[in-house]
Amino acid sequence: MRELFAGLDEELSGLPSHYRAPLVLCYLEARTRDEAGSFGSAPPEQSK
């Protein structure tokens, strides 16, 4: 399981933050698209 998380972390860290943040917020922290959109500068409708 550690290997899985290490690989996921490695791949996510290679993404620019404007791509990485919504993925982490929605898929790993179970936030909604609207919540994830409020963390960045893009409006929520662009996070769909």
Gaussian input, Z-matrix of N, CA and C with variables (Angstrom, degrees):
# hf/3-21g

backbone

0 1
 N
 C     1     B1
 C     2     B2     1     A1
 N     3     B3     2     A2     1     D1
 C     4     B4     3     A3     2     D2
 C     5     B5     4     A4     3     D3
 N     6     B6     5     A5     4     D4
 C     7     B7     6     A6     5     D5
 C     8     B8     7     A7     6     D6
 N     9     B9     8     A8     7     D7
 C    10    B10     9     A9     8     D8
 C    11    B11    10    A10     9     D9
 N    12    B12    11    A11    10    D10
 C    13    B13    12    A12    11    D11
 C    14    B14    13    A13    12    D12
 N    15    B15    14    A14    13    D13
 C    16    B16    15    A15    14    D14
 C    17    B17    16    A16    15    D15
 N    18    B18    17    A17    16    D16
 C    19    B19    18    A18    17    D17
 C    20    B20    19    A19    18    D18
 N    21    B21    20    A20    19    D19
 C    22    B22    21    A21    20    D20
 C    23    B23    22    A22    21    D21
 N    24    B24    23    A23    22    D22
 C    25    B25    24    A24    23    D23
 C    26    B26    25    A25    24    D24
 N    27    B27    26    A26    25    D25
 C    28    B28    27    A27    26    D26
 C    29    B29    28    A28    27    D27
 N    30    B30    29    A29    28    D28
 C    31    B31    30    A30    29    D29
 C    32    B32    31    A31    30    D30
 N    33    B33    32    A32    31    D31
 C    34    B34    33    A33    32    D32
 C    35    B35    34    A34    33    D33
 N    36    B36    35    A35    34    D34
 C    37    B37    36    A36    35    D35
 C    38    B38    37    A37    36    D36
 N    39    B39    38    A38    37    D37
 C    40    B40    39    A39    38    D38
 C    41    B41    40    A40    39    D39
 N    42    B42    41    A41    40    D40
 C    43    B43    42    A42    41    D41
 C    44    B44    43    A43    42    D42
 N    45    B45    44    A44    43    D43
 C    46    B46    45    A45    44    D44
 C    47    B47    46    A46    45    D45
 N    48    B48    47    A47    46    D46
 C    49    B49    48    A48    47    D47
 C    50    B50    49    A49    48    D48
 N    51    B51    50    A50    49    D49
 C    52    B52    51    A51    50    D50
 C    53    B53    52    A52    51    D51
 N    54    B54    53    A53    52    D52
 C    55    B55    54    A54    53    D53
 C    56    B56    55    A55    54    D54
 N    57    B57    56    A56    55    D55
 C    58    B58    57    A57    56    D56
 C    59    B59    58    A58    57    D57
 N    60    B60    59    A59    58    D58
 C    61    B61    60    A60    59    D59
 C    62    B62    61    A61    60    D60
 N    63    B63    62    A62    61    D61
 C    64    B64    63    A63    62    D62
 C    65    B65    64    A64    63    D63
 N    66    B66    65    A65    64    D64
 C    67    B67    66    A66    65    D65
 C    68    B68    67    A67    66    D66
 N    69    B69    68    A68    67    D67
 C    70    B70    69    A69    68    D68
 C    71    B71    70    A70    69    D69
 N    72    B72    71    A71    70    D70
 C    73    B73    72    A72    71    D71
 C    74    B74    73    A73    72    D72
 N    75    B75    74    A74    73    D73
 C    76    B76    75    A75    74    D74
 C    77    B77    76    A76    75    D75
 N    78    B78    77    A77    76    D76
 C    79    B79    78    A78    77    D77
 C    80    B80    79    A79    78    D78
 N    81    B81    80    A80    79    D79
 C    82    B82    81    A81    80    D80
 C    83    B83    82    A82    81    D81
 N    84    B84    83    A83    82    D82
 C    85    B85    84    A84    83    D83
 C    86    B86    85    A85    84    D84
 N    87    B87    86    A86    85    D85
 C    88    B88    87    A87    86    D86
 C    89    B89    88    A88    87    D87
 N    90    B90    89    A89    88    D88
 C    91    B91    90    A90    89    D89
 C    92    B92    91    A91    90    D90
 N    93    B93    92    A92    91    D91
 C    94    B94    93    A93    92    D92
 C    95    B95    94    A94    93    D93
 N    96    B96    95    A95    94    D94
 C    97    B97    96    A96    95    D95
 C    98    B98    97    A97    96    D96
 N    99    B99    98    A98    97    D97
 C   100   B100    99    A99    98    D98
 C   101   B101   100   A100    99    D99
 N   102   B102   101   A101   100   D100
 C   103   B103   102   A102   101   D101
 C   104   B104   103   A103   102   D102
 N   105   B105   104   A104   103   D103
 C   106   B106   105   A105   104   D104
 C   107   B107   106   A106   105   D105
 N   108   B108   107   A107   106   D106
 C   109   B109   108   A108   107   D107
 C   110   B110   109   A109   108   D108
 N   111   B111   110   A110   109   D109
 C   112   B112   111   A111   110   D110
 C   113   B113   112   A112   111   D111
 N   114   B114   113   A113   112   D112
 C   115   B115   114   A114   113   D113
 C   116   B116   115   A115   114   D114
 N   117   B117   116   A116   115   D115
 C   118   B118   117   A117   116   D116
 C   119   B119   118   A118   117   D117
 N   120   B120   119   A119   118   D118
 C   121   B121   120   A120   119   D119
 C   122   B122   121   A121   120   D120
 N   123   B123   122   A122   121   D121
 C   124   B124   123   A123   122   D122
 C   125   B125   124   A124   123   D123
 N   126   B126   125   A125   124   D124
 C   127   B127   126   A126   125   D125
 C   128   B128   127   A127   126   D126
 N   129   B129   128   A128   127   D127
 C   130   B130   129   A129   128   D128
 C   131   B131   130   A130   129   D129
 N   132   B132   131   A131   130   D130
 C   133   B133   132   A132   131   D131
 C   134   B134   133   A133   132   D132
 N   135   B135   134   A134   133   D133
 C   136   B136   135   A135   134   D134
 C   137   B137   136   A136   135   D135
 N   138   B138   137   A137   136   D136
 C   139   B139   138   A138   137   D137
 C   140   B140   139   A139   138   D138
 N   141   B141   140   A140   139   D139
 C   142   B142   141   A141   140   D140
 C   143   B143   142   A142   141   D141

   B1=1.4449
   B2=1.5280
   B3=1.3221
   B4=1.4730
   B5=1.5243
   B6=1.3256
   B7=1.4650
   B8=1.5202
   B9=1.3292
   B10=1.4602
   B11=1.5214
   B12=1.3352
   B13=1.4609
   B14=1.5206
   B15=1.3062
   B16=1.4668
   B17=1.5240
   B18=1.3249
   B19=1.4637
   B20=1.5157
   B21=1.3346
   B22=1.4624
   B23=1.5210
   B24=1.3140
   B25=1.4623
   B26=1.5252
   B27=1.3138
   B28=1.4629
   B29=1.5320
   B30=1.3112
   B31=1.4620
   B32=1.5231
   B33=1.3251
   B34=1.4594
   B35=1.5298
   B36=1.3130
   B37=1.4650
   B38=1.5263
   B39=1.3233
   B40=1.4595
   B41=1.5152
   B42=1.3254
   B43=1.4673
   B44=1.5254
   B45=1.3239
   B46=1.4650
   B47=1.5396
   B48=1.3133
   B49=1.4633
   B50=1.5175
   B51=1.3448
   B52=1.4616
   B53=1.5321
   B54=1.3172
   B55=1.4661
   B56=1.5274
   B57=1.3115
   B58=1.4580
   B59=1.5245
   B60=1.3167
   B61=1.4647
   B62=1.5329
   B63=1.3359
   B64=1.4697
   B65=1.5339
   B66=1.3174
   B67=1.4677
   B68=1.5184
   B69=1.3185
   B70=1.4668
   B71=1.5251
   B72=1.3120
   B73=1.4561
   B74=1.5281
   B75=1.3251
   B76=1.4692
   B77=1.5174
   B78=1.3191
   B79=1.4571
   B80=1.5235
   B81=1.3058
   B82=1.4653
   B83=1.5224
   B84=1.3343
   B85=1.4625
   B86=1.5211
   B87=1.3490
   B88=1.4694
   B89=1.5302
   B90=1.3222
   B91=1.4652
   B92=1.5225
   B93=1.3244
   B94=1.4590
   B95=1.5239
   B96=1.3383
   B97=1.4707
   B98=1.5261
   B99=1.3327
   B100=1.4680
   B101=1.5215
   B102=1.3255
   B103=1.4639
   B104=1.5243
   B105=1.3231
   B106=1.4653
   B107=1.5162
   B108=1.3300
   B109=1.4515
   B110=1.5140
   B111=1.3343
   B112=1.4618
   B113=1.5253
   B114=1.3391
   B115=1.4611
   B116=1.5146
   B117=1.3322
   B118=1.4575
   B119=1.5052
   B120=1.3070
   B121=1.4508
   B122=1.5198
   B123=1.3257
   B124=1.4624
   B125=1.5216
   B126=1.3192
   B127=1.4733
   B128=1.5234
   B129=1.3399
   B130=1.4602
   B131=1.5195
   B132=1.3356
   B133=1.4696
   B134=1.5182
   B135=1.3385
   B136=1.4539
   B137=1.5283
   B138=1.3149
   B139=1.4585
   B140=1.5228
   B141=1.3406
   B142=1.4691
   B143=1.4997
   A1=110.54
   A2=116.67
   A3=120.24
   A4=111.15
   A5=115.64
   A6=119.80
   A7=110.78
   A8=116.17
   A9=120.90
   A10=110.55
   A11=116.42
   A12=120.50
   A13=112.16
   A14=117.15
   A15=120.39
   A16=109.94
   A17=116.66
   A18=120.42
   A19=112.02
   A20=116.29
   A21=120.67
   A22=110.56
   A23=116.80
   A24=121.24
   A25=110.95
   A26=115.94
   A27=120.30
   A28=111.06
   A29=116.59
   A30=120.19
   A31=111.63
   A32=117.22
   A33=120.48
   A34=111.77
   A35=117.16
   A36=119.75
   A37=111.76
   A38=117.01
   A39=120.12
   A40=113.63
   A41=117.08
   A42=120.79
   A43=111.20
   A44=117.47
   A45=119.54
   A46=108.80
   A47=116.98
   A48=120.87
   A49=112.89
   A50=118.48
   A51=118.62
   A52=111.96
   A53=118.82
   A54=122.03
   A55=110.81
   A56=116.15
   A57=121.55
   A58=112.04
   A59=118.20
   A60=121.71
   A61=113.00
   A62=119.51
   A63=117.98
   A64=113.02
   A65=117.52
   A66=120.21
   A67=110.66
   A68=116.58
   A69=120.69
   A70=110.24
   A71=116.97
   A72=120.00
   A73=112.32
   A74=117.65
   A75=120.65
   A76=112.87
   A77=117.33
   A78=119.71
   A79=114.38
   A80=118.05
   A81=119.48
   A82=112.65
   A83=116.99
   A84=120.15
   A85=112.82
   A86=116.72
   A87=123.53
   A88=113.37
   A89=116.21
   A90=120.09
   A91=109.05
   A92=117.00
   A93=120.80
   A94=109.38
   A95=116.30
   A96=119.77
   A97=110.80
   A98=115.88
   A99=119.26
   A100=111.06
   A101=116.86
   A102=120.01
   A103=110.61
   A104=116.80
   A105=120.40
   A106=110.39
   A107=117.37
   A108=121.19
   A109=113.17
   A110=116.61
   A111=119.72
   A112=112.28
   A113=117.56
   A114=121.08
   A115=112.99
   A116=116.72
   A117=120.33
   A118=111.07
   A119=115.25
   A120=119.66
   A121=112.08
   A122=117.85
   A123=121.09
   A124=110.36
   A125=116.82
   A126=119.72
   A127=109.76
   A128=118.30
   A129=121.37
   A130=113.88
   A131=118.29
   A132=119.40
   A133=112.28
   A134=118.41
   A135=121.16
   A136=111.50
   A137=118.21
   A138=122.41
   A139=112.21
   A140=117.35
   A141=121.27
   A142=111.12
   D1=-38.06
   D2=178.80
   D3=-61.07
   D4=-37.51
   D5=179.64
   D6=-64.01
   D7=-38.24
   D8=178.09
   D9=-61.84
   D10=-49.28
   D11=-179.73
   D12=-66.11
   D13=-35.28
   D14=178.10
   D15=-65.46
   D16=-42.52
   D17=178.29
   D18=-66.00
   D19=-41.76
   D20=178.18
   D21=-63.61
   D22=-44.75
   D23=178.71
   D24=-60.91
   D25=-41.75
   D26=179.84
   D27=-63.19
   D28=-44.48
   D29=-179.81
   D30=-67.34
   D31=-43.30
   D32=179.84
   D33=-65.26
   D34=-36.66
   D35=-178.50
   D36=-67.93
   D37=-19.11
   D38=177.82
   D39=-81.33
   D40=-9.24
   D41=179.92
   D42=-87.34
   D43=149.36
   D44=171.46
   D45=-62.53
   D46=150.77
   D47=-173.91
   D48=-60.25
   D49=-30.72
   D50=-179.13
   D51=-71.10
   D52=-16.38
   D53=172.15
   D54=-95.59
   D55=-38.64
   D56=-176.34
   D57=-67.48
   D58=-45.23
   D59=-174.52
   D60=-57.15
   D61=-49.27
   D62=179.56
   D63=-63.28
   D64=-36.49
   D65=178.44
   D66=-63.18
   D67=-46.69
   D68=-179.76
   D69=-65.00
   D70=-46.04
   D71=-177.33
   D72=-64.89
   D73=-44.22
   D74=-176.21
   D75=-78.89
   D76=-45.95
   D77=-172.02
   D78=-92.63
   D79=-30.80
   D80=-178.22
   D81=-100.33
   D82=-29.31
   D83=-179.80
   D84=-107.61
   D85=3.16
   D86=176.39
   D87=56.16
   D88=36.79
   D89=175.22
   D90=-84.76
   D91=157.41
   D92=175.60
   D93=-79.06
   D94=167.04
   D95=176.62
   D96=-61.13
   D97=-38.45
   D98=179.23
   D99=-64.00
   D100=-42.63
   D101=178.14
   D102=-64.81
   D103=-44.04
   D104=179.71
   D105=-63.44
   D106=-38.98
   D107=179.18
   D108=-65.02
   D109=-29.76
   D110=-179.71
   D111=-73.41
   D112=-16.03
   D113=178.72
   D114=-81.37
   D115=-21.78
   D116=-177.42
   D117=-111.17
   D118=-171.61
   D119=-179.30
   D120=-89.59
   D121=-12.16
   D122=-179.97
   D123=-82.23
   D124=141.20
   D125=175.40
   D126=-64.81
   D127=153.29
   D128=-176.96
   D129=-55.86
   D130=-33.37
   D131=-178.87
   D132=-65.21
   D133=-20.25
   D134=177.06
   D135=-84.88
   D136=-7.53
   D137=-179.38
   D138=-92.10
   D139=9.52
   D140=-177.64
   D141=-85.07

